[in-house]
Amino acid sequence: MRLSLRFVLPLMLVLAGIAWAVAPLVDRLTLSWFVRDLDARSSLLASAMQEPLQEQLAAGKKAKIMEFFNRITRDERLFAIGYCAAPTGTALATRSLPAEIRCAELERWERPRNHLLPSDQGPLHVSVQPMVSEAAPAGRLVLVQDMSFVTRRSEETKQYLFYLFMGLAAVVSLITVIIAQLSWRGWIAGMRALLHGEGLLRQPGSGAAPNLPGFKPIARDLQRLIRELESDARARDEDQITWTPESLRAILRGELRGEDVIVVSNREPYVHQRRGDRIEVQRPASGLVTALEPIMRACSGTWIAHGSGSADRDVVDKHDRVAVPPEKPAYRIRRVWLSAEEEAGYYYGFANEGLWPLCHIAHVRPTFRSGDWTQYVAVNRKFAKAVASEAKTKNPIVLVQDYHFALLPNMIHEELPNATVITFWHIPWPNPESFAICPWRDEVLAGLLGSSILGFHTQFHCNNFVDTVDRFLEARVDRESFTVSFGGKLTAVRRYPISIAWPPEAEMVQKSVPDCRSSVRRLSDLPPEHKLGVGVDRLDYTKGIVERFRAIERLLELNPEWVGRFTFVQVAAPTRAGIEEYQHHEAQVRAMATRINGRFARRGPPPIVLKVEHHEPRDVYEYFRAADVCFVSSLHDGMNLVAKEFVAARDDERGVLILSQFTGAARELPEAVIVNPYDADQCAAALHLALTMPADEQRDRMRLMRGLVAEFNVFRWAGRMLLDAASMRRRDRLIVKTGRGET
Ligand code: ADQ
């Protein structure tokens, strides 16, 4: 509207100016037309009057002549008539004849352009016509016509002219504004579409695109230029980005606009459980879900997972899909159903009795059974089919999670050769000798090399993987770019250290540290100022819980002043209880706690409180905030999120983290007290150091660790992988376009 006014007003003013400038010209033109008309009319009248006038002149009847003249001047336009018999006499005329017209000066009115006589009533037209008579050869007839109608008409003409120009201005403006608006909107829509990467180049069938053929020739180049500028800026600014779900969503929306994103994991992000008549939705406490949910929400993607909840089948549609989160659906879960036999072979068998101990050097022998392998292959194939059926395009981005799906990347590559598969291996990758134990090592390696990007937590695990491939497969390994070329497919092997959400949810740190300290101590029957250590793990033999207890025992042996003054609360979530090794491990942990407590509990509270149960994340954070020390003693751990969660929980900048050197986290958190969990004496000394560490030192260490976790949070982990995938896809598109593999 403002645009229209800004345009129309000047246009109208210009046209009004033109009308104002043109009006005198029109006036002059019409006047000359009227004068010519009046001249013609005068000579017509004169010739019509000649005969009767001559008769009356000849009869010498002046009164008759006057009557004759008066009769004729009734015509509203004929103002006056006069007759001059000779140049010397006075005119025989109607009374209305202007005094300026005298018989002696008639020549003046005979000159062209001198026909006009101004008067009070308006201009008068004076015409002198000779009498064609022998009786009065010098006689002249003077006809004066009223020209005020010319002025009136001229005014009317000017008005019409003004209205005409104004109307013209309005019509021209209206047409111009409509055209401008349409094309402006078109341009804006076009630019928006370009900036969003939508519309102009949208693939057929993927939604209506604005039809702007004028854009098409430049659209592709412009779009590419914008993307490259954006990507360059992002690459430069990545360190400056504060990674949050919102920034992750915004970057992904820019980078992966309209891309088809699929996540595959064994566990689902939402589980529907039957509780009596009700169906309850559970959200597993998992860093993975926290990291991948923003991606799913940003891209409205599909998450494919094993449907393991007791009410999972009751809530899906006929395609086994359910929209989540339940309160505000943003993406969908596609549930894959597994029989008990499939679950036993694929999940408990090959994945957890084979690959898990194989990759964790924790001195538990892997068990490989051909039956488990068969199920593992079949279930991977089942998930590959699910990916193919859920893919909305030929080239989706598929995020494959963990060791349950080692074969899936290549199976997806077979089904969808143009898909970008990003596989993340959450557990360590062992050295080639250790990996060689697996009877199906080549198949596992080949399966993983179907990925476009294969991610590990640490460079050490990347190196181990590349060494393993180099040792066992006929593949081209490039150690400079860290890529493997196998069977014509290139895989980039990259380090993406996983992390946790930062800042932690407000609910987690709502209760004050003093309140947490007192409530946790009260709950475990400990005195208010009692020193407290915590461990939070799945009850897994890789977590080094046995070694942790041994270190506590050693602390009490070496520093007996802590007996009765220090208690370690171990929160242990039951896990994989169907596997014999885990049953033994639980029994061993329980027996050890009982034995150590039996040895030292006589002098006050027990040194170990063992809580074998799952806790809500909020309760886990309460333990973290209540503790003086958190002890993470994994024998081998891809990353270990507990260490990072402890750091996130301590917004009071107090508490000491003791961290195993065999965790991925130890590479990122050197300010923790780093230990070898197999060295009980060293761990005991670390516990003593932690329990006696001055508050200043605790603060300095905690501040540095909090800074790192804040910066390298889980959103950065997810964002970095997807940005790499996006630039890989850009490169691939360029190669397809130019037909050149090398740039
Ligand atoms: P996990 O082996 O499961 O993960 P970890 O990284 O420590 O190990 O994550 C465990 C998660 O479970 C944490 O969020 C923790 O709070 C929670 N948890 C542990 N015990 C709990 C309890 N008793 N009750 C409630 N919650 C509990 C695998 C790899 C790791 C890697 C992660 C992520 O083994 O090395 O860090 O994946 O990639």
Boltz pocket constraint, residues with backbone or C-beta under 6 A from the ligand:
constraints:
  - pocket:
      binder: B
      contacts: [[A, 285], [A, 286], [A, 287], [A, 288], [A, 426], [A, 427], [A, 498], [A, 536], [A, 537], [A, 538], [A, 571], [A, 572], [A, 573], [A, 574], [A, 611], [A, 613], [A, 614], [A, 615], [A, 616], [A, 617], [A, 620], [A, 637], [A, 638], [A, 639], [A, 640], [A, 641], [A, 642], [A, 645]]
      max_distance: 6.0
